[in-house]
Amino acid sequence: MASYHYEIMRACWFALAAFLMVPLYAGEWPQFRGINSSGVSDEKNLPIHFGPDHNVVWKTPLPAGHSSPVFSKTQIFVSAYDKEGIYLFALDRKSGKQNWRKPIPRPRVAEHHKSSTPASPSPVTDGENVYALYNDFGLISFDKAGNERWRLDLGPINNPFGLGTSPVLSGNTLLLNIDAESGSYFVGLNKDTGKQKWRRDRSDFTRGFSTPVLYKPADGPMQVLVAGSYSLMAYAVETGEPIWWVNSLTWQLKPTPVIHGDTVYVLGWAGGSDEGAQENVPDFPEVLKTRDTNKDGKLTKEEIADDRLSKDWAAMDLDRTGFVELRDWKMYQRRKKVVNAVNAIKLGGRGDMTDKNVKWRYYKSLPNVPSPLYYNGIVYMTKEGGIMTALDAETGKVLKQARLTGALGDYYASPVAADGRIYATSQEGKVVVIQPGAEWEILSVNPLNEAVNATPAFVDGRIFIRTHENLYCFANQ
């Protein structure tokens, strides 16, 4: 009898664990790209045709910023900036009216890429409170009334392209990954106090922009996965302990992974060739023999004295000391050998799982910024030029690759899916609605006549799209 009860309890536990691994989509969009950054919602009755003068419920003017909207029980949170400063906005979820606007401390003005902004990371909410990240400051939390709960100045961050990663929540733990040219780390904070629970050094990682995703094994505690330069790392949420990892990713990760079932799909493109090693670079001791004229064990730009290497100086002197040292060179060496790909990786294990967990790789027509989308057995990618690729999620086989006719520009927003359709938004502000499948088809192209970098959201049977000028709410009317 005891054995019977044990088996019943065991079965219930595995059922619960499996349940916890499945995103709960209904009416929820608390962080970048929704629950666990999946980009998928079960919202229904969404419009196929919409625009500035059609199916608009409301629009709210906002200052610039690429932060995507996130939703608490009653509010929408979004970051923005102007020449006067940076801000966090809270808007009413139903009407779009501004509830409050809070100026964010700005003790420094950090570098960022021309395609980014000081307000690119998306906030995260626990349903009541909000947590927001800013390159020029750090982390800050407010309650739903706009009262500051805590703040944490992260100091200068050595990432010349600025921040793209967004914070995420797992229970009481706020998770933040900062991958930079030097001083990279991953940290877990108490969400109610901002106090550090643990911090993990990531000195083997350079600049990165990917948002962490959560994975709950059937037989263990919650893990958090971070896609960074050269490796996907899985950490224990409560302790920050590294559990397993897969190497051979590219050197600069912008897209956020997506998880379905026992597989995580990790996309990375960072320039260079589509397939195969880019270049073999000699080891540092060999270079020192011929280049290190003053024998101090490091290199100056003058000592390198090579047109090709001199052009790569900014990519080599990561910590900006004016010298290339052993770590700088090793990172440069690794960078030149990496392979761009979308990787299907089996979840779980212990230690280095590179040789065991990689199920397939696909190397061609890879996006630079947009994250992949898993939807009903197919992995979708959208890249500049309006190229959409559909891959069989089990094999990586190309099902269809074609242009999104009528929206052939650049793409920064990630594709998202709901109501049996995919929504892909170009940077020039054309939203393509797609019938998904192995032979996907375009249903409509909806010009917004405003540039878009933020990823759309689906909540309350509505589509929310943040342009460079407004936050729009669309619904069938």
C-alpha positions as CSV (number, residue, x, y, z in Angstrom):
1,M,0.0,0.0,0.0
2,A,2.8,2.4,0.9
3,S,4.4,1.6,-2.4
4,Y,1.1,2.3,-4.2
5,H,0.8,5.7,-2.5
6,Y,4.4,6.5,-3.3
7,E,3.8,5.8,-7.0
8,I,0.7,8.0,-7.0
9,M,2.6,10.8,-5.3
10,R,5.5,10.3,-7.7
11,A,3.1,10.5,-10.7
12,C,1.5,13.6,-9.4
13,W,4.9,15.2,-8.9
14,F,6.0,14.6,-12.5
15,A,2.6,15.8,-13.7
16,L,3.1,19.0,-11.7
17,A,6.7,19.4,-13.0
18,A,5.5,18.9,-16.6
19,F,2.8,21.5,-15.9
20,L,5.3,24.0,-14.6
21,M,7.3,23.6,-17.8
22,V,4.4,24.7,-20.0
23,P,3.9,28.5,-20.2
24,L,0.6,29.9,-19.0
25,Y,-0.3,32.3,-21.7
26,A,-3.8,33.5,-21.0
27,G,-3.9,37.3,-20.6
28,E,-0.3,37.5,-19.5
29,W,2.6,39.4,-20.9
30,P,4.8,40.3,-17.9
31,Q,8.2,40.6,-19.6
32,F,9.9,40.9,-22.9
33,R,8.0,38.7,-25.4
34,G,5.6,37.4,-22.9
35,I,5.8,34.4,-20.6
36,N,9.4,33.1,-20.6
37,S,10.1,35.2,-23.8
38,S,8.1,32.6,-25.9
39,G,6.4,35.2,-28.1
40,V,3.3,33.1,-28.0
41,S,-0.2,33.9,-26.5
42,D,-3.5,32.1,-26.5
43,E,-5.4,35.4,-27.0
44,K,-8.3,35.1,-29.5
45,N,-10.2,37.4,-31.9
46,L,-7.2,39.5,-32.8
47,P,-7.4,41.7,-35.9
48,I,-5.8,40.8,-39.2
49,H,-6.3,44.3,-40.7
50,F,-5.4,47.3,-38.6
51,G,-3.5,50.6,-38.9
52,P,-3.5,54.3,-37.7
53,D,-7.0,54.8,-38.9
54,H,-8.5,51.2,-38.7
55,N,-9.3,49.1,-35.6
56,V,-7.5,51.5,-33.3
57,V,-8.8,51.3,-29.7
58,W,-6.4,54.0,-28.5
59,K,-3.0,55.4,-29.1
60,T,-0.8,57.1,-26.5
61,P,2.1,59.4,-27.5
62,L,5.5,58.4,-25.9
63,P,9.0,59.6,-26.1
64,A,11.5,57.4,-28.0
65,G,12.8,54.1,-26.8
66,H,12.9,50.5,-28.0
67,S,11.6,49.0,-24.7
68,S,8.7,46.6,-25.5
69,P,5.5,47.0,-23.4
70,V,4.9,44.7,-20.5
71,F,1.6,44.2,-18.5
72,S,0.7,43.9,-14.8
73,K,-2.8,43.1,-13.7
74,T,-3.9,46.7,-14.4
75,Q,-1.1,48.6,-16.0
76,I,1.3,48.8,-18.9
77,F,5.0,49.6,-18.3
78,V,7.4,50.9,-20.8
79,S,10.7,52.8,-20.7
80,A,11.5,55.9,-22.8
81,Y,14.0,58.8,-23.1
82,D,14.3,62.3,-24.5
83,K,17.0,65.0,-24.4
84,E,16.0,65.8,-20.8
85,G,16.4,62.3,-19.4
86,I,15.1,58.7,-19.2
87,Y,11.8,57.6,-17.8
88,L,9.6,54.7,-16.8
89,F,5.9,55.1,-17.7
90,A,2.8,53.3,-16.3
91,L,-0.3,53.4,-18.5
92,D,-3.8,52.2,-17.7
93,R,-4.1,48.8,-19.3
94,K,-7.6,49.5,-20.7
95,S,-7.5,53.1,-21.8
96,G,-3.8,53.8,-22.4
97,K,-4.0,56.9,-20.2
98,Q,-0.8,57.8,-18.3
99,N,-1.0,56.8,-14.6
100,W,2.5,58.0,-13.8
101,R,5.9,58.8,-15.2
102,K,9.1,58.5,-13.2
103,P,12.4,60.1,-14.1
104,I,15.3,57.6,-13.7
105,P,18.6,58.6,-12.2
106,R,21.2,59.2,-14.9
107,P,24.7,59.5,-13.4
108,R,26.4,58.7,-16.7
109,V,25.7,58.7,-20.4
110,A,26.8,55.3,-21.8
111,E,27.6,54.3,-25.3
112,H,25.1,52.6,-27.4
113,H,24.8,51.4,-31.0
114,K,23.0,53.8,-33.4
115,S,20.2,51.2,-33.7
116,S,19.8,51.1,-29.9
117,T,18.7,53.7,-27.3
118,P,19.2,54.4,-23.5
119,A,15.8,52.8,-23.1
120,S,16.0,49.5,-24.9
121,P,15.6,46.8,-22.2
122,S,12.1,45.9,-21.4
123,P,10.8,46.0,-17.8
124,V,9.5,43.0,-16.0
125,T,6.5,42.9,-13.6
126,D,5.3,40.5,-10.9
127,G,1.7,41.5,-11.5
128,E,1.9,44.5,-9.1
129,N,5.4,45.9,-9.0
130,V,7.7,46.7,-11.9
131,Y,11.5,46.3,-12.3
132,A,13.4,48.2,-15.0
133,L,17.0,48.2,-16.3
134,Y,18.9,51.2,-17.7
135,N,22.3,51.3,-19.2
136,D,23.0,54.8,-17.8
137,F,22.0,53.7,-14.2
138,G,21.1,50.2,-13.3
139,L,18.1,48.6,-11.8
140,I,15.1,50.3,-10.1
141,S,11.8,49.0,-8.8
142,F,8.4,50.8,-8.3
143,D,5.1,49.7,-6.9
144,K,1.9,50.0,-8.9
145,A,1.3,53.5,-7.5
146,G,4.7,54.7,-8.7
147,N,6.4,54.7,-5.2
148,E,10.1,53.7,-5.5
149,R,10.8,50.4,-3.7
150,W,14.5,50.2,-4.2
151,R,17.3,51.1,-6.6
152,L,20.7,49.6,-7.5
153,D,23.3,51.6,-9.4
154,L,25.3,49.0,-11.4
155,G,28.1,51.4,-12.3
156,P,29.6,51.8,-15.8
157,I,29.1,48.8,-18.1
158,N,31.7,48.2,-20.8
159,N,29.4,47.4,-23.7
160,P,29.9,49.7,-26.6
161,F,26.6,48.8,-28.1
162,G,24.6,49.4,-25.0
163,L,22.2,47.1,-23.2
164,G,19.7,44.9,-24.9
165,T,19.0,42.2,-22.3
166,S,16.0,42.5,-20.0
167,P,15.6,41.3,-16.4
168,V,13.4,38.3,-15.7
169,L,11.7,37.0,-12.6
170,S,11.5,33.5,-11.1
171,G,9.6,33.4,-7.9
172,N,11.3,35.8,-5.5
173,T,14.4,36.1,-7.5
174,L,15.1,38.9,-10.0
175,L,17.6,37.6,-12.6
176,L,19.9,39.9,-14.6
177,N,22.7,39.1,-17.0
178,I,25.3,41.7,-17.9
179,D,27.7,40.5,-20.6
180,A,30.2,43.2,-21.6
181,E,33.7,43.5,-23.1
182,S,35.0,43.1,-19.5
183,G,33.5,42.6,-16.1
184,S,30.7,40.3,-17.3
185,Y,28.5,38.7,-14.6
186,F,25.1,37.1,-13.8
187,V,23.3,38.1,-10.7
188,G,20.3,37.0,-8.7
189,L,18.6,39.6,-6.5
190,N,15.8,39.5,-3.9
191,K,12.9,41.1,-5.9
192,D,11.5,42.8,-2.8
193,T,14.7,44.4,-1.5
194,G,17.2,44.5,-4.4
195,K,19.7,42.7,-2.2
196,Q,22.1,40.3,-3.9
197,K,21.4,36.6,-3.4
198,W,24.3,35.5,-5.5
199,R,26.6,36.6,-8.3
200,R,28.5,34.6,-10.9
201,D,31.5,35.8,-12.7
202,R,31.3,35.5,-16.5
203,S,34.8,36.7,-17.5
204,D,34.9,34.2,-20.4
205,F,32.0,36.1,-22.0
206,T,32.1,39.3,-24.0
207,R,29.3,41.6,-25.1
208,G,25.8,40.0,-25.2
209,F,22.2,41.2,-25.5
210,S,20.1,38.0,-25.0
211,T,17.5,37.8,-22.2
212,P,17.6,34.7,-19.9
213,V,14.9,32.1,-20.1
214,L,13.7,29.6,-17.5
215,Y,13.7,25.8,-17.5
216,K,12.1,23.5,-14.9
217,P,13.4,20.0,-15.1
218,A,11.0,17.2,-14.1
219,D,13.4,16.0,-11.4
220,G,15.1,19.2,-10.1
221,P,14.8,22.9,-9.1
222,M,14.3,25.7,-11.6
223,Q,17.1,26.6,-13.9
224,V,17.8,29.7,-15.8
225,L,19.5,29.6,-19.3
226,V,21.8,32.4,-20.6
227,A,22.9,32.4,-24.2
228,G,26.2,34.3,-24.4
229,S,29.3,34.5,-26.4
230,Y,30.4,31.0,-27.4
231,S,28.2,29.1,-24.8
232,L,24.7,28.5,-23.5
233,M,24.9,28.2,-19.7
234,A,22.3,26.7,-17.3
235,Y,22.4,28.0,-13.7
236,A,20.4,27.1,-10.6
237,V,18.0,30.0,-10.0
238,E,18.3,29.9,-6.2
239,T,22.1,29.6,-5.9
240,G,23.5,30.6,-9.3
241,E,25.4,27.4,-9.5
242,P,26.4,26.5,-13.1
243,I,24.8,23.1,-13.9
244,W,25.3,22.4,-17.6
245,W,26.4,24.1,-20.7
246,V,26.8,23.8,-24.5
247,N,29.7,25.4,-26.3
248,S,30.3,26.4,-30.0
249,L,27.8,29.3,-30.2
250,T,28.8,32.5,-32.1
251,W,30.5,35.3,-30.3
252,Q,27.8,38.0,-29.9
253,L,24.3,36.8,-28.9
254,K,21.4,39.2,-29.6
255,P,18.3,37.0,-30.0
256,T,16.7,35.4,-27.0
257,P,16.3,31.6,-27.0
258,V,12.9,29.9,-27.0
259,I,12.0,26.7,-25.2
260,H,9.5,24.0,-26.2
261,G,9.3,20.6,-24.6
262,D,12.8,19.2,-24.0
263,T,14.5,21.5,-26.5
264,V,15.8,25.1,-26.5
265,Y,16.4,26.9,-29.8
266,V,19.3,29.3,-29.7
267,L,20.0,31.7,-32.6
268,G,23.2,33.6,-33.1
269,W,24.6,35.6,-36.0
270,A,27.5,38.0,-35.6
271,G,28.8,38.7,-39.0
272,G,31.2,36.7,-41.1
273,S,30.5,33.6,-43.1
274,D,27.2,31.6,-42.8
275,E,28.9,28.3,-42.3
276,G,32.3,27.0,-41.1
277,A,35.2,28.5,-39.3
278,Q,36.0,32.1,-40.2
279,E,39.7,32.3,-39.6
280,N,42.5,30.5,-37.7
281,V,44.4,32.9,-35.5
282,P,47.8,31.9,-34.0
283,D,48.2,31.5,-30.2
284,F,49.3,34.5,-28.2
285,P,52.8,33.1,-27.3
286,E,53.5,32.7,-31.0
287,V,52.4,36.3,-31.7
288,L,54.5,37.7,-28.8
289,K,57.7,36.1,-30.3
290,T,57.5,38.3,-33.4
291,R,55.4,41.3,-32.3
292,D,56.3,42.0,-28.6
293,T,59.3,44.3,-29.3
294,N,59.7,45.5,-25.7
295,K,59.1,42.0,-24.2
296,D,56.5,43.1,-21.7
297,G,54.1,40.2,-22.4
298,K,51.5,42.4,-24.1
299,L,50.9,44.2,-27.3
300,T,50.3,47.8,-28.3
301,K,48.7,48.9,-31.5
302,E,52.1,50.0,-32.8
303,E,53.5,46.6,-32.1
304,I,50.8,44.8,-34.0
305,A,51.6,47.0,-37.0
306,D,49.4,45.0,-39.3
307,D,46.7,46.6,-41.4
308,R,44.3,43.8,-40.9
309,L,44.9,43.4,-37.1
310,S,45.0,47.2,-36.6
311,K,41.5,47.5,-38.0
312,D,40.4,44.9,-35.4
313,W,42.0,46.8,-32.5
314,A,38.7,47.8,-30.9
315,A,37.6,44.1,-31.1
316,M,40.8,43.0,-29.4
317,D,41.4,45.6,-26.6
318,L,38.3,44.6,-24.7
319,D,39.1,46.2,-21.4
320,R,40.3,49.4,-23.1
321,T,43.7,49.5,-21.3
322,G,45.6,50.4,-24.5
323,F,47.1,46.9,-24.6
324,V,46.2,43.5,-26.0
325,E,46.8,40.9,-23.3
326,L,46.3,37.2,-23.0
327,R,42.5,37.3,-22.3
328,D,42.0,39.9,-25.1
329,W,43.8,37.7,-27.6
330,K,42.0,34.5,-26.5
331,M,38.7,36.2,-27.0
332,Y,39.7,37.5,-30.4
333,Q,41.0,34.0,-31.4
334,R,37.7,32.4,-30.4
335,R,35.7,35.1,-32.1
336,K,37.4,34.4,-35.4
337,K,36.6,30.6,-35.2
338,V,32.9,30.7,-34.3
339,V,30.1,29.5,-36.4
340,N,26.8,31.4,-36.8
341,A,23.8,29.1,-36.5
342,V,20.4,28.4,-35.1
343,N,20.9,25.5,-32.7
344,A,18.4,23.0,-31.4
345,I,19.7,21.9,-28.0
346,K,18.3,19.2,-25.8
347,L,17.7,20.5,-22.3
348,G,19.4,19.1,-19.2
349,G,22.5,17.3,-18.0
350,R,25.6,18.0,-16.0
351,G,28.7,19.7,-17.1
352,D,29.7,20.1,-20.7
353,M,26.9,18.7,-22.9
354,T,28.2,20.0,-26.2
355,D,28.7,16.6,-27.7
356,K,25.5,15.1,-26.3
357,N,22.8,17.8,-26.4
358,V,23.0,19.4,-29.9
359,K,20.2,17.9,-32.0
360,W,20.7,20.0,-35.2
361,R,22.1,23.2,-36.5
362,Y,21.0,25.4,-39.4
363,Y,23.5,28.0,-40.8
364,K,21.9,30.1,-43.5
365,S,19.7,33.2,-43.8
366,L,20.1,34.0,-40.1
367,P,18.6,37.1,-38.5
368,N,20.8,39.5,-36.7
369,V,18.5,40.8,-33.9
370,P,15.0,39.1,-33.9
371,S,14.6,36.1,-31.8
372,P,13.3,32.8,-33.2
373,L,9.6,31.8,-32.7
374,Y,8.5,28.2,-32.0
375,Y,4.9,27.7,-33.0
376,N,3.1,24.4,-33.6
377,G,6.1,22.3,-34.5
378,I,7.9,24.9,-36.6
379,V,10.7,27.3,-35.9
380,Y,10.3,30.7,-37.7
381,M,12.9,33.4,-38.2
382,T,12.6,36.8,-39.8
383,K,15.6,38.7,-41.0
384,E,16.5,41.9,-42.8
385,G,15.2,42.1,-46.3
386,G,11.9,40.6,-45.1
387,I,13.1,37.0,-45.4
388,M,11.1,34.5,-43.4
389,T,12.4,31.0,-42.9
390,A,10.3,28.1,-41.5
391,L,12.3,25.1,-40.1
392,D,11.0,21.7,-39.0
393,A,11.5,21.9,-35.2
394,E,12.5,18.2,-35.0
395,T,15.0,18.1,-37.8
396,G,16.0,21.6,-38.8
397,K,14.8,20.9,-42.4
398,V,13.8,24.0,-44.3
399,L,10.1,23.9,-45.0
400,K,9.7,27.3,-46.7
401,Q,11.9,30.3,-47.1
402,A,10.5,33.4,-48.9
403,R,10.2,37.2,-48.7
404,L,7.5,38.9,-46.8
405,T,6.3,40.8,-49.9
406,G,5.3,44.3,-49.1
407,A,7.6,44.5,-46.0
408,L,11.1,44.0,-47.2
409,G,13.0,46.3,-44.9
410,D,15.1,45.7,-41.7
411,Y,13.7,43.7,-38.8
412,Y,14.5,44.4,-35.1
413,A,11.2,43.3,-33.5
414,S,10.8,39.6,-32.9
415,P,8.0,37.6,-34.5
416,V,5.1,36.7,-32.2
417,A,2.1,34.4,-32.5
418,A,-1.5,34.3,-31.3
419,D,-4.9,33.3,-32.5
420,G,-3.4,30.9,-35.1
421,R,-1.4,33.6,-36.7
422,I,2.1,35.0,-36.7
423,Y,2.8,38.8,-36.6
424,A,6.1,40.0,-38.0
425,T,7.0,43.7,-37.7
426,S,9.5,45.5,-39.9
427,Q,11.6,48.4,-38.7
428,E,9.8,50.8,-41.1
429,G,6.5,49.9,-39.3
430,K,4.8,47.3,-41.5
431,V,3.1,44.5,-39.6
432,V,2.8,41.3,-41.7
433,V,0.1,38.9,-40.5
434,I,1.0,35.3,-41.6
435,Q,-0.9,32.1,-41.7
436,P,1.6,29.7,-40.2
437,G,2.6,26.3,-41.5
438,A,5.0,24.4,-43.7
439,E,3.7,26.5,-46.6
440,W,3.0,29.7,-44.6
441,E,1.1,32.5,-46.4
442,I,0.8,36.3,-46.0
443,L,-2.7,37.3,-44.9
444,S,-2.2,41.1,-44.7
445,V,0.4,43.8,-44.6
446,N,-0.5,46.7,-42.2
447,P,1.5,49.9,-42.5
448,L,1.7,52.0,-39.3
449,N,3.6,54.8,-41.0
450,E,6.0,55.0,-38.0
451,A,9.2,53.1,-37.3
452,V,9.1,50.1,-34.9
453,N,11.9,48.4,-33.0
454,A,9.9,47.0,-30.1
455,T,8.2,43.6,-30.1
456,P,4.4,43.6,-30.1
457,A,2.3,42.2,-27.2
458,F,-1.1,40.4,-27.0
459,V,-3.3,41.0,-24.0
460,D,-7.1,41.3,-23.4
461,G,-7.9,40.3,-27.0
462,R,-5.9,43.3,-28.2
463,I,-2.6,43.9,-30.0
464,F,-0.2,46.4,-28.5
465,I,2.6,47.9,-30.7
466,R,5.1,50.5,-29.6
467,T,6.4,52.6,-32.4
468,H,9.0,55.4,-32.1
469,E,6.2,57.8,-31.4
470,N,3.3,56.1,-29.9
471,L,1.9,53.0,-28.1
472,Y,-1.0,51.7,-30.2
473,C,-3.8,49.4,-29.0
474,F,-5.6,47.5,-31.8
475,A,-8.7,45.3,-31.7
476,N,-11.5,44.1,-33.9
477,Q,-14.2,46.7,-33.7
